[in-house]
């Protein structure tokens, strides 16, 4: 296995063997209907990674548990390690040999809940801590989004809360947190099948009618207002996407049954979480139980087993701490 080294990088930095780095990164839901590739929200599922620098001649050794235990991925292809190497390139540092990663997660994989984005963010933050790189939230998002291809998951995983990200040029983004009304609850309905992002991307059309683009723009604006105000009419329109959901819904068996049942039971709206297969229903507190039961019944009626979990917006973004025998340094939640 070869280590990726940026040309012209500095001499490899010796890292104290007694330092241990622990990073915690939240899952995320993206799009939330009309916010395609630009709006996401951190949610209360977590990736935990502990890293140490040992004496091995191998670039990286990875041990996985939880939802990532079954991943069959070589160390060099692992998204945590790819994020680590990308941050090293940005910092003009050579990745050290002997990196050991212990990874555990309760984020379902390939379900539209930002598992890959959380992994990339974790790797970027670990490299930044190892080299005391001083990357701020904007830099972390730029590096991670360049690997992910879009910022809608990496931004809330980095910053916490709901986040709007706008490209300002190249691979640079301006990301700002959005208010989420305290009455809103997000019910995640996670089926027992995957939808790979590459497959979901391939389902999108190359061209759209002009009037569809206009509707998409107005509903994206409505999403920002609807999240902040919990205005039912505005938020319902925002969750009824015209830009990507109509082309991806066929990839999710039972999508129409589940969303219709959720809305009939009192949800403001229901849509794909990211590109699926998870469906997220948005409701106010009093309707949560009925929405959850109705949606799960609808999926069972078409032969699909699913789990559900409930959350408000997760306010905490990624955090990392560095420990040694004599010191402990906390890098708090990153904000602009």
Phi, psi and omega in degrees: 000130183259148177269135177280123183236125178293140177296141178073016182286163181288166176302136181308135182274131176285131183248134181301132184293338186272002181273134177235135185244128181236123181239145181229122186230130180282155168292175179207153168249144182233166181075305183048047184092254192274357184271049189302123176061012184225338182236133176214171182214132175289142180228164193277052165237151195223145167256130177241131177228129172249130183235142172220160179251113184255200184259006183294150174276351178282145178301313186209142172237131185234130173243129188241145177215169181075217184292344179261004185300327185268002180298129178254084188219125177297150183307319182293339180261353182296137185292331175297313180294322178296321175295320178300311182295320180298320177292322176300318178300314180297326180272358183057048177236152175271128177302132180288152171283161174078024176285127178243125184243125171252118191240131170221147185210148168244020177271118176302139184268140177058039180237011180079029182239022170073028181295321180290321179297318178299321180295315180296315179300318179302315180296318179298315182293324179296314178297320179299321179289318181303319185258010182047049191285338178076018177295133176266181183302319181298318180293319178301314180297316180300314181295314183291321180293328177297325176282319182285331183096349180195158189262359195292336174263319185293328182294309177292329176296329178281313190263337188083165179069193173270141187222135171256128178239132181236130177292130179251000179143134179058231176256035180249139183228150168253119184243131181228142178284143178252149173288144173236123184299135185296344180280347186277137174235147185242118183257116182260122183249107193251108182279172183270033174216158184259157163231114180286140183302320181298322178292317180295322177295320182294339180282347184282146181282160177278336184222150176230153173292149182301318182294331175293319179297321179296315178299317180299318180296317182292324181285330174296318176296322179296328180297317179300314180291318183296320177296322183286324189254342188060025173297115189296316183294316180295315183290323177299318178295320182294327181280348179266078188288148176242356189267320183230325184301317181302335183265346183252343187300330180293341178283346184246100180304127177085008184306310183295321179300315186289313182294321178296317180295319180297315181292319178298331181274359175120001177291147174293322178188170178211144186201178176291141167272116187061233177258012180092178010276352179295141171252136176247128174253138180249127184215164169268160198309318186294340185262357192301310185297315181294321178298314182298312181297317182294320181293317179293322175299319180297320179291319178298329181294341176249019172083018181249128172270142183213155171252165179221148169216155187243141177204155162270180174299134178276116184285338183271132173266201182293142175227152178218141172231152181240124183238144167224186180295334188240347185224156171217124180240129181253124170263107186289179178306135184276134176223157171281000000 
